[in-house]
Amino acid sequence: MTSTHAFWLAGRQATGEDSFDVTNPWDGRLVGTVSVPTDAQVEEAVAAAYAVREEFAATPAHVRAAALDHVVRRLTERTEEIAQLISAENGKPIKWARGEVGRAVSVFRFAAEEARRFNGGDAQRLDTDAGGTGRLALTRRFPRGPVLGIAPFNFPLNLSAHKVAPAIAVGAPIILKPAPATPVSSLILGELLAETDLPAGSWSVLTVPNDRMPALVQDERLPVISFTGSGPVGYAIMESVPRKHCTLELGGNGAAVVLGDWSSEEDLDRAATRIATFSNYQGGQSCISVQRVIVDATVHDRLVPKIVAAVEALVTGDPSDAATDVGPLVSEDAARRVESWVDEAVTAGATLLTGGKRDGATYAPTVLADLPDGTTIACEEVFGPVLYVRKTHGEAEAFAAVNDSRYGLQAGVFTHDLQTAFRAHRALEVGGVVIGDVPSYRADQMPYGGAKESGVGREGVRYAMDDYTYERVLVLTGLAL
């Protein structure tokens, strides 16, 4: 894993004049050295994507689907190798890294299926008024143009897949920009794409430093931007290019609501286990990890000790060990930030129920209670292995607590009542409501995105395909309808 990695320029490998090292956040060892494209090479990739846009859009569906099917096969064959790589560059426990590769396989499989049935056309009779006699409208979808996909570090393979696979499925050229901390997984994806018959120029993977991204973002030849990352960066991108089509998948502070009817010992054990696991499963570095636990007063005193016990039972340590549940954060700086936020909360009066300790880039799974309003953790996305518990009285107060946030990505509601489930769906200001589970559940084919400051647009293969395309109507005249 310590070789030098070329980037992918218009479907071929290339190297630039500079490079940077990728290190393992667990032990600091070198994972690989990655080459950085020059400005001229970036220009070449953008020009190639723009030049091939019409050819790629006209590529037969079976060609695009076959390429996606090939990636499915090769990802499956190389699952363990790629999982080990994700774990090394990201610090993600190996069991979660294997799961990430499996999800990426599903994303490409869904895209291959959708490529075969997408854009079939929708016919509409226009002779419903006299002026439309003999006319038929046929609506189809066409690519908006080349896509700039900007992927984050926390799911370096799967969230790259969510940019690339839908673009290939609709015939939109894509330039993928991986996160500087975790670029190697995306470069491996480039290896698999290079084995296909996709047109030259239809895809590139460019390891461009963040400080050189404004020029790419501003380039008019890339009319679509799909960004996953922090809110300030995402909204800065959108505000800088108001005429572009932007999809922003941003942060959250996921709430798990446990209502009073979720009250048996079995119920509470399940809730505690799911909450503990999915507050910490990527070191808390997931936009839909559990951060807020909103518990009805009737079950609060029984549930909280179970949550603490379940959190304390998690194994923290070497991410390469299959027994490890919680590994390091992506960097020591990230762990220091989490440490400072927890310390601030405790100083302000929060009760530390467990955790609260840092060792290098690792932060111990932490549970807080009695969190004062206005503390950073109460308002922001912690993006670390920290949850806090809040007692509420009744459904209305619990739902109001969920909505008392500028974020709105997903929420989980533990209830057995179907009417409550539908009220939650109506009342909660989020992009997704998960009943009987934590907010951290995501199926890669479902629409995924947020409300409020959690983003704009939706991912999930078919929904991203819609985002990358627009409707164009064809009116046929003089037909015998």
Order of alpha helices (4+ residues) and beta strands (2+ residues): beta-beta-beta-beta-beta-alpha-alpha-alpha-alpha-alpha-beta-beta-beta-alpha-beta-alpha-beta-alpha-beta-alpha-beta-beta-alpha-beta-alpha-alpha-beta-beta-beta-beta-alpha-beta-alpha-beta-beta-alpha-beta-beta-beta-alpha-beta
